[in-house]
Amino acid sequence: MKKTMLSTTQSYVVCFLGILATFGIVMALCESGLADSYIKGIMMTACIAIIMTTSLNLTIGVLGQLTLGCCGFEAIGAYVAALASKYMVAAGIGVDPTARFLITTLIGGIVACVFGILIGIPALRLHGDYLAIITLGFGEIIRVIIQNLKVAGGMGLDKGAAGQALIGIERTANLYVVFWIMVVTVVVLFMFGRSRYGRAVKAIRDDEIAAGASGLNTTYLKVLVFAISAFFAGIAGGIFAQYIGSLNPTMAGWLNSINYVIMVVFGGMGSLTGSIVSAIGLTILPELLRAFADYRMLAYSVVLVLVMIFRPQGIFGSWEFSLPKLINRLLLRGNGKNDRAADKSDNAVNEPADATEKEAAR
């Protein structure tokens, strides 16, 4: 019987079944008791890290602009979602806890997106180190403002003194719901990267002057990417707030932003697969090294240095894992002509032919 390649529809079905299988494994671990509260906490943290890392990868890997203020947008989403949740509870709005979690998290993401646009318009006129410095400054400004706001537990902007952490946030984040939010985030970012807008953004990354001369609205596209990244960072913040139950302005600090940048570079800039794997790996690694508390950060640093020396492009570079492509290769193994046909088909599915620069601009 002649073996054939998977069609586009079949490829989507295979990907969905792979996601369902992963979700089934997570459910089995949780429901069987093999995963205690500690393991579930690591899973939740890994999901938040994946959302943050993949969204930041859109700016650093796809757009090619280094930003160091991603945790500022995460903090905005976290505080907005937390305050919205506290208001809904205080007002006695009868909403299911899961629905309230989704609504407040979405509100946090939208507000973070608005701030991303406001900050991105002036900031993205700069490049390289200058952009990194100005986004670092914006992140610190956001942190200082939050820690002085009365509504966030501060003493007030006129007092100039930091207050206490925001507490009393209802913990409505559910691992299963967060898993699917993470899946939607990765799918949306993957589809954006393969769309005509994503290809236009990659053209800006490769040569901004040539892209602008070809008719691309570079300012619009750069702000669009910055806004999308800020939106998903706000989503991650909303999840974090309603999982931890308390917030401290230090979450917007530049060190936390650097950690997410490390995850992006570690996995490979431009690779969603690398961002996911590095987010999971660098979330689990510190926990595995807790037994060596005195040397934990040293070992963590040595691993990063070795990767940067021997694999400067990151572990995965720009490579993406494709389950349909893997199945195609297994189905067509041993037939050279079919293997080449499979490669052409996979390229047609995963990397559609580039649109013209003018079409991308429109």
matplotlib code that plots the C-alpha trace (Angstrom):
import matplotlib.pyplot as plt

x = [0.0, 1.4, 2.1, 1.1, 1.9, -0.4, -2.6, -2.8, -6.0, -4.5, -1.4, -3.6, -5.5, -2.2, -1.0, -4.3, -4.1, -0.5, -1.7, -4.5, -2.0, 0.2, -2.9, -3.9, -0.4, -0.7, -4.2, -3.0, -0.2, -2.4, -5.4, -3.4, -1.6, 1.8, 2.1, 1.8, 1.2, 5.0, 5.0, 1.8, 3.4, 6.4, 4.0, 2.1, 5.4, 6.6, 3.3, 3.7, 7.4, 6.4, 3.9, 6.4, 9.3, 7.4, 5.9, 9.3, 10.7, 8.4, 10.2, 13.7, 13.7, 11.2, 11.6, 15.2, 14.9, 16.4, 14.0, 14.6, 11.2, 9.0, 8.4, 7.0, 4.1, 3.8, 3.4, 0.8, -1.3, -0.8, -1.9, -4.8, -6.1, -5.7, -7.5, -10.2, -10.7, -10.8, -13.3, -15.6, -15.5, -16.1, -19.0, -20.6, -20.7, -21.9, -19.5, -18.0, -14.4, -13.0, -15.0, -13.8, -10.2, -10.5, -12.2, -9.7, -6.7, -8.0, -8.5, -4.9, -3.6, -5.6, -4.3, -0.7, -1.2, -2.3, 0.8, 2.8, 1.5, 2.1, 5.7, 6.4, 5.7, 8.6, 10.8, 10.9, 12.4, 15.6, 17.7, 20.1, 21.6, 19.6, 16.4, 17.5, 18.4, 15.1, 12.9, 14.9, 14.2, 10.5, 10.4, 11.9, 9.5, 6.6, 8.0, 8.5, 5.0, 3.3, 5.1, 3.9, 0.3, -2.2, -4.5, -1.5, -0.5, 1.8, 1.8, 0.9, 2.9, 3.0, 4.7, 7.4, 7.6, 7.1, 4.3, 3.5, 2.7, -0.8, -2.5, -5.9, -6.1, -8.3, -6.4, -8.6, -5.9, -6.4, -3.6, -5.8, -7.2, -3.7, -2.4, -5.0, -4.2, -0.5, -1.5, -3.6, -0.7, 1.8, -0.6, -1.4, 2.3, 3.2, 0.4, 1.5, 5.1, 3.9, 1.5, 2.2, 2.7, 5.2, 7.1, 7.1, 8.4, 11.2, 12.1, 12.5, 14.7, 16.9, 17.2, 15.0, 16.1, 15.4, 12.1, 11.1, 12.2, 10.1, 6.9, 6.6, 5.2, 8.0, 6.8, 3.3, 4.7, 7.2, 4.6, 2.2, 4.8, 5.5, 1.8, 1.2, 4.2, 3.0, -0.5, 0.6, 3.0, 0.0, -1.8, 1.1, 1.0, -2.7, -2.2, 0.7, -1.3, -4.3, -2.0, 0.3, -2.4, -0.1, 2.0, 5.2, 6.5, 9.8, 8.3, 8.7, 12.5, 15.0, 16.6, 13.4, 13.3, 16.9, 15.9, 13.3, 15.8, 18.2, 15.5, 14.9, 18.6, 19.2, 16.6, 17.3, 16.1, 13.3, 12.5, 9.2, 10.4, 13.5, 11.6, 9.3, 12.1, 14.3, 11.4, 10.7, 14.3, 15.3, 12.3, 13.1, 16.9, 17.0, 14.6, 16.7, 19.7, 18.1, 20.0, 23.2, 21.9, 25.4, 26.4, 23.0, 23.4, 27.0, 26.0, 23.2, 25.6, 28.2, 25.5, 24.6, 28.2, 28.9, 25.9, 26.9, 30.5, 29.6, 26.2, 25.9, 22.8, 21.0, 20.2, 17.7, 18.8, 15.9, 14.7, 11.1, 9.8, 7.0, 5.0, 3.4, 6.8, 8.1, 5.2, 5.7, 9.3, 8.3, 5.6, 7.9, 11.1, 13.1, 11.7, 14.1, 11.6, 8.8, 11.2, 11.9, 8.2, 7.5, 10.0, 8.5, 5.0, 6.2, 7.8, 4.5, 2.6, 5.0, 6.7, 4.2, 5.6, 6.6, 4.1, 5.4, 6.6, 3.7, 1.1, 2.7, 2.5, -1.2]
y = [0.0, 3.4, 5.7, 9.3, 12.6, 14.2, 17.0, 20.4, 19.5, 16.2, 18.1, 20.4, 17.4, 15.7, 18.8, 19.0, 15.4, 16.0, 18.8, 16.7, 13.9, 16.4, 17.6, 14.1, 13.4, 16.5, 15.4, 11.9, 13.2, 15.5, 13.3, 10.2, 11.9, 11.5, 15.3, 16.9, 20.6, 21.2, 19.6, 21.4, 24.7, 24.0, 23.2, 26.4, 28.4, 26.7, 27.7, 31.3, 31.2, 29.8, 32.6, 35.2, 33.7, 33.1, 36.6, 38.1, 35.9, 37.8, 41.0, 39.8, 36.8, 37.8, 41.6, 41.6, 44.3, 43.8, 45.0, 44.7, 45.9, 42.9, 42.4, 45.9, 44.8, 41.6, 43.7, 46.0, 43.0, 41.4, 44.4, 45.3, 41.7, 41.5, 44.8, 43.9, 40.6, 42.3, 44.8, 42.1, 40.2, 43.3, 44.4, 41.0, 40.3, 36.8, 35.2, 31.7, 31.8, 30.5, 33.0, 35.8, 34.6, 34.7, 38.1, 39.8, 38.2, 39.4, 42.9, 42.9, 41.8, 44.6, 47.3, 46.0, 46.2, 49.8, 50.7, 48.7, 50.9, 54.1, 53.1, 51.5, 54.5, 56.6, 53.7, 51.8, 54.8, 53.7, 50.6, 48.3, 49.3, 52.5, 50.6, 48.2, 51.1, 53.0, 49.9, 49.1, 52.7, 52.3, 49.0, 50.7, 53.7, 51.2, 49.5, 52.8, 54.1, 50.8, 50.7, 54.2, 53.9, 53.7, 51.4, 48.9, 49.1, 52.1, 55.3, 57.6, 59.3, 62.5, 60.7, 59.1, 56.1, 52.5, 50.6, 47.0, 44.1, 43.8, 40.9, 39.3, 38.3, 35.3, 32.4, 31.3, 30.2, 26.6, 24.6, 23.1, 26.5, 28.0, 25.1, 26.0, 29.7, 28.8, 26.7, 29.5, 31.9, 29.6, 29.0, 32.6, 33.6, 30.8, 31.8, 35.4, 34.5, 32.6, 35.3, 38.1, 40.4, 38.1, 37.9, 41.6, 41.9, 39.4, 41.7, 44.6, 42.4, 41.5, 45.0, 47.8, 50.4, 48.0, 47.1, 50.7, 51.5, 48.6, 50.3, 48.6, 50.7, 49.8, 52.0, 50.4, 46.9, 47.4, 48.9, 46.1, 43.5, 45.4, 45.6, 41.9, 41.0, 43.4, 41.9, 38.3, 39.5, 41.1, 37.8, 36.0, 38.7, 38.2, 34.4, 35.0, 37.3, 35.0, 32.0, 33.5, 35.5, 38.5, 40.9, 42.8, 45.6, 43.9, 41.5, 44.4, 44.6, 44.4, 41.2, 39.3, 40.7, 39.6, 36.1, 35.9, 37.3, 34.6, 32.0, 33.4, 33.5, 30.1, 28.4, 30.2, 33.6, 33.2, 29.6, 29.0, 25.4, 26.7, 29.3, 26.5, 24.1, 26.7, 28.1, 24.6, 23.6, 26.9, 26.6, 23.1, 23.4, 25.7, 23.4, 20.3, 22.2, 23.2, 20.4, 22.3, 25.6, 27.1, 26.2, 26.4, 29.8, 29.0, 25.8, 27.7, 30.3, 27.8, 26.1, 29.4, 30.3, 26.9, 27.2, 30.7, 29.5, 26.3, 27.2, 31.0, 30.8, 29.0, 25.3, 25.2, 28.2, 29.1, 25.4, 24.5, 21.1, 19.9, 16.8, 16.5, 16.8, 14.0, 11.7, 12.5, 11.4, 8.2, 7.4, 8.1, 6.6, 4.7, 6.5, 9.3, 10.9, 10.9, 12.3, 15.2, 15.6, 15.5, 18.3, 20.4, 19.8, 20.6, 23.8, 24.7, 24.1, 25.6, 28.3, 29.6, 31.5, 35.0, 37.7, 40.8, 43.7, 45.8, 43.2, 42.9, 46.7, 46.7]
z = [0.0, -1.0, 1.9, 1.4, 3.2, 5.7, 4.2, 5.8, 7.7, 8.9, 10.1, 12.2, 13.6, 14.5, 16.3, 18.2, 19.2, 20.4, 22.6, 23.9, 24.7, 26.7, 28.5, 29.3, 30.8, 33.0, 34.1, 34.9, 37.0, 38.9, 39.4, 40.3, 43.1, 41.5, 41.3, 44.8, 45.4, 45.0, 41.5, 40.5, 41.6, 39.3, 36.5, 37.0, 37.2, 34.0, 32.2, 33.2, 32.1, 28.7, 28.1, 29.1, 27.1, 23.9, 24.0, 24.6, 21.8, 19.5, 20.2, 20.5, 18.1, 15.4, 15.5, 16.5, 19.1, 22.6, 25.4, 29.1, 30.5, 29.9, 33.6, 33.8, 31.6, 33.6, 36.8, 35.1, 34.1, 37.6, 39.6, 37.2, 37.3, 41.1, 41.7, 39.3, 41.1, 44.5, 43.2, 41.8, 45.0, 47.1, 44.9, 45.3, 41.5, 41.3, 38.8, 38.7, 40.0, 36.8, 34.7, 37.1, 36.6, 32.8, 32.8, 35.1, 33.4, 30.0, 31.5, 32.8, 29.4, 27.6, 30.0, 29.6, 25.8, 26.0, 28.0, 25.5, 22.7, 24.7, 25.6, 22.2, 20.0, 21.4, 22.5, 19.2, 17.3, 19.0, 18.2, 19.9, 23.2, 23.3, 23.1, 25.8, 28.1, 27.6, 28.1, 31.2, 32.4, 31.6, 33.6, 36.6, 36.3, 36.3, 39.4, 41.3, 40.4, 41.5, 44.8, 45.7, 44.6, 47.5, 45.6, 45.2, 48.9, 48.7, 50.7, 47.8, 45.1, 47.1, 50.0, 47.9, 50.2, 49.2, 50.9, 51.6, 49.3, 47.9, 49.7, 49.9, 46.2, 45.7, 44.3, 41.4, 38.9, 37.9, 36.3, 33.7, 32.6, 32.6, 30.4, 27.7, 28.0, 27.4, 24.4, 22.9, 23.5, 21.7, 18.8, 18.3, 18.3, 16.0, 13.5, 13.7, 12.9, 9.8, 8.7, 6.2, 9.2, 10.7, 7.4, 7.2, 10.8, 9.9, 6.9, 9.3, 11.5, 8.6, 7.1, 8.4, 5.9, 2.9, 4.4, 4.8, 1.3, 0.0, 1.4, 4.8, 7.6, 10.0, 12.9, 12.8, 12.6, 15.4, 17.7, 16.8, 17.8, 21.0, 21.9, 21.3, 23.5, 26.2, 26.0, 26.7, 29.3, 31.0, 30.7, 32.4, 35.2, 35.7, 36.1, 38.5, 40.7, 41.0, 41.6, 44.3, 46.1, 46.9, 44.9, 45.5, 43.1, 43.0, 40.4, 37.9, 38.6, 35.8, 37.2, 36.5, 33.0, 32.5, 33.5, 30.7, 28.2, 29.3, 28.6, 25.1, 24.2, 25.8, 23.7, 20.5, 19.3, 16.9, 17.9, 19.8, 20.5, 22.1, 24.2, 25.5, 26.2, 27.9, 30.0, 31.3, 31.7, 33.5, 35.7, 36.8, 37.0, 40.1, 41.9, 41.1, 42.5, 45.8, 47.6, 46.7, 48.0, 48.4, 44.8, 43.1, 41.4, 40.5, 38.7, 37.0, 35.7, 34.5, 32.4, 30.8, 30.1, 28.5, 26.3, 25.2, 24.4, 22.5, 21.2, 20.9, 18.7, 21.5, 21.8, 19.0, 17.0, 14.7, 14.4, 15.1, 16.1, 13.8, 14.8, 11.3, 9.7, 12.0, 11.0, 7.3, 7.6, 9.4, 6.8, 3.8, 5.2, 2.6, -0.4, -1.4, -3.9, -1.3, 1.3, -0.9, -1.7, 2.1, 2.7, 0.0, 1.4, 4.9, 3.8, 2.0, 5.2, 7.8, 5.8, 3.2, 0.2, 1.1, 0.1, -1.6, 0.5, -0.6, 0.3, 3.8, 4.1, 3.2]

ax = plt.figure().add_subplot(projection="3d")
ax.plot(x, y, z, "-o")
ax.set_aspect("equal")
plt.show()
